[in-house]
Every structure is written in C-alpha cells, then in structure tokens.
Amino acid sequence: MTTSKYQESIKDLASADDAKRLKALRFIKNSVIGNKTKKDLYIQLGVVQKLVDYLTLPDATSYLLKIQAATVLGSIAYGKDENVNAVVSAGAITPLLDALALRPNVPVIEAIREKRKLLEAVTRALKSIFTCPRTPKDDIFTEKHISDLVALLDATSTYLCQQGQPSATSESLSFGMIAEFTAAVIAKCCDTQEQQMQLASAGVIPPLVNLLHSGHVKAQEAALDALATLCRENSELGEIIIHAKPIDSNQLTTATMLDFVRDKCPNMRLIAATCLTNLYRTGIFIEPFTDIVLVVLPALVKLLKDPANDIQERAPLVLADLVKDSEDMQKAAYDADAISRLAELLASVSSKDNDEDSEEPIGVPGVGSVAKRKEKVRENSLIAIAAATLLKEECRSQAISSKVLPHVVTALQSKYPHVRLAACQCAKSLSRSVSNLRTSLVDAGVAAPLLKLLQDESIVVQAAACGALCNLTLDFSPMKKSVIDAGAIDRFVEYSRSNDSKLQLNGVWALNSLLYKADLSAKKAVMKSLTYDALIELLHEPNPGIQEQALEIVRNLVCGQQEDIEDVIEGIGRDDLLDVLECKLQVTSNMGLEGEDSTTMISILEPALYIVINMSSSSEEPRTMLMSRPNIVNSVIHHLSHESPKIRVAALWCIINWTWINSDHDEDALVERINRLQALGVEQKLQAMEKDSSRDVRDRVRTALDQLTSIDT
C-alpha cells in the first residue's frame, strides 16, 4: 500500500500555515476513524507525539487545531489496547486533562460554552484511553484535574436536569456528550477503595445522581456505571448513594435504579442491575431481598437471552456477583430458573473453539469475532454456574439435570486459559454435591481433563484443577486410584512447596482429600512422597489455612486401626507429635492469632481435637501418651466451655474416648484416667453442660457422664 499521501499529511502538520495544518488534521481524522489499518500506519509514522504537542498550544490561537488533534487521538485509542499504550506513552493524558480547565471569573456554563467542542473532543478521547484497564490513573487524581472533572460534571448535569426533557439543539447534545464521557472516565478510575473515596470526597456523587434524571440515555448509562464502580465493595459510599437525591426530587436513588431495571433498553437494564447488585453486596441496601429477587434477578435472567451488543457476555457476571456467597440468593436463582437459562446459554456457545463457520445458533450475533464472543460468553456462563451452585444441593442438581456436565468437560479442554479456569471453578462447585451427584461428574469424564490440567501452562489453572480434584477424591476409591496412578501425588507434593500461596494451599488440601477414608497402603504412598519432615513444616506454616489442612492430614492419617496410629507416631516422633497437639490446642495463646476472627481459631482447634479423638479410639497406649501431657488434658477440658458447639462436641468426644474401655485388661488404666479427670473437675463441668443449647452437645454429655461414673474408683 502506498503511503505517500499519508506521509505528506504528517509533513503538513509541521507547516507554519494554520489552514494547511487544519486540513492535514482533518485528512488524518477521516482516514483513521473506523479504520484499524490506517490507525496502525499513522502510529508508525509518528503522528501521536505530534498530536500531543498540538494539545499544548494556547486555546486562543489554536482552538480548532486542538479539537481536531483531540478527536484523532481519541479515534486512535478507541478499540485496541496497543493503540492506547502508544497514546499514553506519548504523554497524552496530562495535556488532555489540562484542556478540561475552564476560564476563571466567568459563570461556569459560559466557560463551557466557550470551548464546548474542545471539551467534547477531549472527554471523548479520555474515555477511549481510560477504557483500557492498564491505563495509569495517577494523573487523574491530582487536585487540579479531579477538581476540573467534578466541576465539569456538576455543571453539565445541572444544566441537563434543569432542561427537563432532552433538547435536540447542538448545545444540549454537546452538554449531554460531555457529561456522558466525563462520567465514563470516572467509572474507569475506581479500581481501589482509595480512588473511590478520593472521587467521592471531591463531590462526584451528587452530579452523577443528577444525571440519572437528565433524560439523556447515554449520560444516564454512564452515570449508573460510575455509581456502580464507586460503591463496589464500599459500604460507606453505598450508604451515601442510596440516600442521595437529585435536584428538585425526593425520589431515592435506588428507586430510580429499580425503574431503570424495567427500562426498554437492554444495556440500561443491565447497568442498573449491576449497580443494584453492587449496592446489595455492601449489605446496606434498603429491603434488599425483596427488591433484588422480584425485580433485579428476573431482569438478569431475561437478559441472558438478549443478543444485543455484549449483553450476553456481561449479564452472567452480574448474576454471579449477585448470588455468590448467599444461600438465600442462590435459592432465589434456583426458583427463577436462572441455572437452567445459564445452561442453555452455555450449550449455545459450546461448539468447537474458533468455529467461525458453524451454522448452529450461537446466541451472540453481536459485532466482532464470533469465536472470541463465544469464548467470553462460555467463560462467563461457567463462572455464573459455579457461583450459583456453590452452596445449595438443589442448585447443583438443577445444573446437572440441565446437562451442563458435557460442556464443562469440553471447556476443561479449551485452548483458552480463562475458559479452562472457569470450567475448573464450575467443576469444583458441582463436586461439592453429595456422592450420587459427584458420581455424575466422574461418569461424565471430568477426571481425565482435570488431571491433565495439573500440568497446565497457567499456575492459576493448575491451582483451580487441584481444587476441583480435592472434592472428587473424597469418597471415590476408583477416583483416588486414578489420581495416584496418574502420578498426581508427586504433583500435589510439588504444589505444597510452592511459593504461590493459593497453589500451596490447594496442594496440601488435595493431599488431605486423598487421605480421607484411605487405606494404609494409600497413606503410605502419600507420605512416602510428602515425608513427615515436610508435614511438620506445614503444621507450622504462618498461613492458618495451610495449618488447618496439614492438621486434617494428620487427622486422616490417625483415623483407623492401631497400625495407622503407630505409623504416624513413628513418622512424626512421639514428642514432636505431642508438641504439635499441645501448641494447636492452645491456639488462642500460642499461635499468634490474637485479634484473628473466631473462625480462624476454630479451623485450627477442630482438627487438632479430632486428632486426639482418633488417637484415643483404638488402643490404650496412645491414650496414655496423650494424657501424659497435662497441657493437652487441660486444653481439652477448657474447650468444653468453648463458644462454638462443634468445638464443645469435639472436646466431649475426647472425654468419651478417654473414658472408654477396650477390654477388661485395660481396666486399671481406665480407673487411673477417670480418677485424674474427676480430680480436674470434669464431672462438674459435664453436669453444667446437661442443659446446653446444642442437642448434639447434650447427647454427648450424657454418654460422657455415664462412662465417667460407670466404674467405681
């Protein structure tokens, strides 16, 4: 392709003749708009730096040139991250932000009118630049620039609201675009809570709320998007947004958003649903469950069928955010048939990767590469199914009955890492099912691709595959054998030594799952690879999650016959094992967890107590060994008064096993243990627990008391 006329236009930019420079800028603008090839060409010809230099010229003498330069920069940056990088590297952000400054000492609306075409071009360019997630945000947050942005948004939103109905005049349309683009920039600059708070402190929320009532649809959508990002995981700003009211109105912002969820425009409905979902997740939404379930959730389910633009890509992620970590919301999703609709969407895009010529309906006609759109819809549908099936068995049943498993297995073998990752997350959620449903996963052939993903090029995918296998190896002896035969034990051991905390945790967790209800030969196979020395190190890891799983490994190792227990005592060492138990049973004082939440403490205490229980269940020698340590005995008795019922139950089982007799030959040892427990006041503690709030505790108390008082001492 000849480049002479394009090179000539670059030369003309250096002309001293303003008319010639303006003509060249218009030629470049007309060449690059909508043309990726010409954008790349002009970047190579060095146009970006010249355009940035134009932005630094004074308004008074170069107003028209600056408008064209900003327009071309915005066009070059639009649609491709590499182009944004070129614009950013040329230093475009600062002069573009500087161009937002309004002339002082004149009414703000008049100051905007003086340069509204330039403001329109500049804000459009900034929107294109900040759409790229890698664009640096620091320059936005200088005092001058953040003040200019808010002033511009405040003035344009007030102007638009006072107009009432949108006007078709060029000024009204221009003000609407300036407000839209400015709100869009703000929406892309809320990556951290610090940034959210800076923007809120600068006064950005009231004008965004005003824009919701401006009547300019695109400005309303941008304002909703900005409010959604401002309140994401930020309850303080969520509270402010909920109670914010627009000019001349008493309508709460949330009521306005609920109206938008019912809007005819799919994009408006989705953005409003996103904003309400983010508010709901802060925990401060007004009457959250009713409004979300009756309005937002059905709207999202309906949007799953809407092929407009990128709706089907985005809606599953909003749905995932809405239902994750909430049993009530997952039940509502089940009732709304959301999982079945997600399964349909997944099925419609689960043909072979990059199958551009498929004649089957794919459900995402949109703009751009069909293969890329299918990839994104498939990934996000899997993420949503994973979120919707995480906590409730009926949701998992609905997913499996909706025939998602073949598509999950196919996605595990996708050439796209993000699809493989989402499929692993989905397999992990579904594998939390009761055994008959987990059998469905095994029968569907999920094991082989998961095992293969343990060697994936992505560490994140490896960790996710490992997490899914953790659940699948719990009850299935054939599955355990497949994992062992595939050499996965060594891989899990390798993970357990990883510097990546997620991978390390999942590796230890997977080893623990393999040991659950395992026979002695499987235990020996795991420990031959892991080694007891490495296990001791894991027991003292700073990460409480890894400590918990390491303790669970010991718990599973000592579950069984006397030979199982003796193998562990020999492997760890008698004194070292007792030292570990002594330390973990005094978790609140010895583990440095003061100030940690009680859940963390319980996660350490519970497996430690069950190690004591399992060791005390078979023969006399381990009981005697445990009770040789006063700190272990005193800790168990102390935990009879623990605030958690399950810790009280575990402590009671320790007492029950210590007061159980295996044979008449052990009666003398039993009497000695009972005398010691009596002297420590255990009987009085048990009597005080007879009216415990937990039925399980009360039942165990009766057994413990019966055994404690059954032998004359």
Salt bridges, closest charged atoms under 4 A:
ASP12 OD1 - LYS20 NZ 3.92
ASP18 OD1 - ARG21 NH2 2.28
ASP40 OD2 - LYS80 NZ 3.31
ASP59 OD1 - LYS66 NZ 2.56
ASP59 OD2 - LYS115 NZ 3.46
ASP81 OD2 - ARG134 NH2 3.94
ASP98 OD1 - HIS145 NE2 2.69
GLU110 OE2 - ARG113 NH1 2.65
GLU114 OE2 - ARG103 NH2 2.43
GLU120 OE2 - ARG124 NH2 3.69
ASP139 OD1 - HIS145 ND1 3.68
ASP148 OD2 - LYS144 NZ 3.15
GLU171 OE1 - ARG113 NE 2.80
GLU180 OE2 - LYS127 NZ 3.62
ASP191 OD2 - LYS137 NZ 3.05
GLU221 OE1 - LYS218 NZ 3.87
GLU239 OE2 - HIS243 ND1 3.29
ASP259 OD1 - ARG262 NH1 3.50
ASP306 OD2 - ARG269 NH2 3.76
ASP310 OD1 - ARG314 NH1 2.96
GLU313 OE2 - ARG373 NH1 3.03
ASP321 OD1 - LYS324 NZ 3.16
ASP325 OD2 - ARG281 NH2 3.45
GLU327 OE1 - LYS392 NZ 3.80
ASP335 OD2 - LYS331 NZ 2.88
ASP337 OD2 - ARG341 NH1 2.58
GLU344 OE2 - ARG341 NH2 2.46
ASP353 OD1 - ARG378 NH2 2.32
GLU379 OE1 - LYS376 NZ 3.37
GLU393 OE1 - ARG396 NH2 2.94
GLU394 OE2 - LYS392 NZ 3.55
ASP456 OD1 - ARG420 NE 2.82
GLU457 OE2 - ARG420 NH2 3.85
ASP475 OD2 - ARG438 NH2 2.50
ASP485 OD2 - LYS481 NZ 2.75
GLU494 OE2 - ARG491 NH1 3.12
GLU552 OE1 - ARG555 NH1 3.42
ASP564 OD2 - LYS523 NZ 2.80
ASP567 OD1 - LYS524 NZ 3.00
ASP575 OD1 - ARG574 NH1 3.51
ASP579 OD1 - ARG629 NH1 2.89
GLU582 OE1 - ARG629 NH1 3.30
GLU606 OE1 - LYS646 NZ 3.70
GLU620 OE1 - ARG623 NH1 3.34
GLU620 OE2 - ARG673 NH1 2.01
ASP692 OD1 - ARG648 NH2 2.92
ASP696 OD1 - ARG700 NH1 2.44
ASP699 OD1 - ARG702 NH1 2.79
